[in-house]
């Protein structure tokens, strides 16, 4: 978790840092148990994810919530470093403390995720050769 003090929040190229009281980001990794039949448990870390919890967002920032339909290019800058993720803003609510909050997470990149493809015969090429 990272606290937002001294950090910037940029969504779709617009600096929205002053549009909220603060935000927390999380970049956890997935933990996978390896079914290797050892008497102990082995685990491996998988790809990291990204979540963001925004506290007291402005109406402008809160308007980005759409149930996770649109993808927003979200960048957080801190101490000369930045992290950028395509983000869905899923939900907004008013907490028990009376403060409005909103939640977003990493938007899946369907082009880059693992997927089944047709296997080509040995020696076949996926590139077309231009005729001279």
Secondary structure as GFF3:
##gff-version 3
##sequence-region A 1 132
A	DSSP	beta_strand	2	3	.	.	.	ID=ss1
A	DSSP	beta_strand	8	11	.	.	.	ID=ss2
A	DSSP	beta_strand	14	15	.	.	.	ID=ss3
A	DSSP	three_ten_helix	17	19	.	.	.	ID=ss4
A	DSSP	beta_strand	22	26	.	.	.	ID=ss5
A	DSSP	beta_strand	29	34	.	.	.	ID=ss6
A	DSSP	beta_strand	42	48	.	.	.	ID=ss7
A	DSSP	beta_strand	51	55	.	.	.	ID=ss8
A	DSSP	alpha_helix	59	62	.	.	.	ID=ss9
A	DSSP	beta_strand	72	78	.	.	.	ID=ss10
A	DSSP	beta_strand	81	94	.	.	.	ID=ss11
A	DSSP	beta_strand	100	106	.	.	.	ID=ss12
###
